[in-house]
Amino acid sequence: MDLSFRQIRSFLAVAQLGSFTQAATSLFLTQPALTIQIRNMEESLNVRLFDRNTRTVKLTRVGASLLPVFQRMVNDLDSVVTEARDIVAMRRGVVRIAVLPSVAASLLPFVIKEFRAIYPGAEFIVRDAIDNKIVELVKEGEVDIGVTGGWIRDKEVKTLFKKSETLKVIFPHEHPLGNLKKISVSDIAQFPLVTLNALTSLRTVVEEAFAREGLTPVTACEATYMMTVASMVSAGLGVAVLPSAAKEDHAFPDITSAPVDDSKLRRTISIITLSDKTLPPMSQLFCEHLINAFED
């Protein structure tokens, strides 16, 4: 016969109160019912836990040695139950999210700050990664939510929200592009281009824009992260196309930017999760908050 937590709680009550009568009252049991609980527990362990007579109830040596063990078990269970109730009641919860570096460096910190003002018990694990890696992290269960670029055509992934964003070109001060009132793809094509990794959705968008114009970009450098791209532009290696919301270029005072005058040159941002997965309560709430932030 296996031990139950009801038996363990009965044992602790008798040990602490030194009385079957008082212990039964504290547990809202009849004394015979409590006696059966203890007897069954002793039979399961094949050991006597209490020495008792008509006047006293005392722990045996084995019972005394088991007392702290059972107390820890009950304390641990109580902690688990409390934590579970806190999670359900939205008092606690961990949000695991993978996002594009441009989102991680711009919108996300402010959304988290607003969310934690409402739910101070929310904790965040943020992974910033390129597009295809974000999809992998979601599919592998490493994160609950992904904010990635491009159109997602994987049946294992569900798209909760999509939004297109405009792009800008960044270049050093005094660059010839700064003299133009409107900057087109053909204007950008006249200069070496610092590009993002070939696996990023932004790289695909830019290459498709060049192809529509019958142009081939002259690539000066390729990098994975936008901060590296901005640094290369600052060094005079070329110009680059970034999302309008990107802030990486702001770190370099010798760089300026201008919108690209091409209505088709836009990047799609998608918020994704696993198709067959129910989000944890805190993650579900944050996802809704994040979507509202993108819509604003």
C-alpha positions, 0 to 999 in steps of 0.5 A: 500500500502506498503512502498518501499525503492525507496519512502524512498530514495525519502523522504530523498532526498527531506528532505535533499535538501529542494527542489523537483527539486533538489531532482529529479535531484539527483535521476535521476527522473522527478519532477512529478515522484518524486511528485508521489513517495512522494504522494504515501508514504504519502497515505501509512502512512496516514500522511502529510510529507512535508509542501510545497508551490511555494517557500519552502519545509519543513518537518512536525513535523511527517516528522521530527520525521520519518527522522532519522528512515528512515535514519537508514533503508537506512543505514542498507540496504546499509551496507547489500548490501555492505557486500553482495557484499564483500562476493561475491567479496571474500573480506569477508566471514566466514568459518565454519569448524569442524576438527579432533583434530589431524588436528586442531593441525597440518595442519589446522593452517598453511593452514588458515595462508596461506589462510588469506594471500591471503584473509585477510577478511576471518574469521574462526570458528573452531570446533575440535571434534571426527569423528561422532560428525563432521558428525553430525555438518555437517548434522545439518548445524553447519559447512559448511566443515568437516574433519573427519576420516574413510569412510562416508556412509551417503547419506546426506553427500558428500565426496570431498576428501579422503586420507590415512595417516600412523600411529605411536606408541608413548612410553616413552624414554627407553621403550623396543619398542625403541630397535626394528628396526621395530615395528609391531602390535604384538610388540605393543600388548605386552604392555598396550594400551592407546586408543582413544574413541571407536567412533573414526575412529582411534580406529576402525583402531587399533582394526581391525589391532589387529583382523587381527593378532588374537590379543586382545589389553590390554587397560590401559586407554581410552581418547577422545583427543590425548593430553590426550592420550599422557599425559597418555603415558608420565605418563607410563600408556601404549603405544598408536597409533596415526596418523604420523602427530599428534603433541600432543606427541611433547608436552612431552619431555619424549615421543618418537615415531616410525612408525608402520611397517604395510601397512594396519595400516592406517587411512582415512581422509575425507573432507565432506560437505552436499550433497545438499548444495552449499558452501558459496564462501569463504568456497568453496575457502578454501575447495579447498585450504585445499584439495591442502594442503592435496595433497601436 
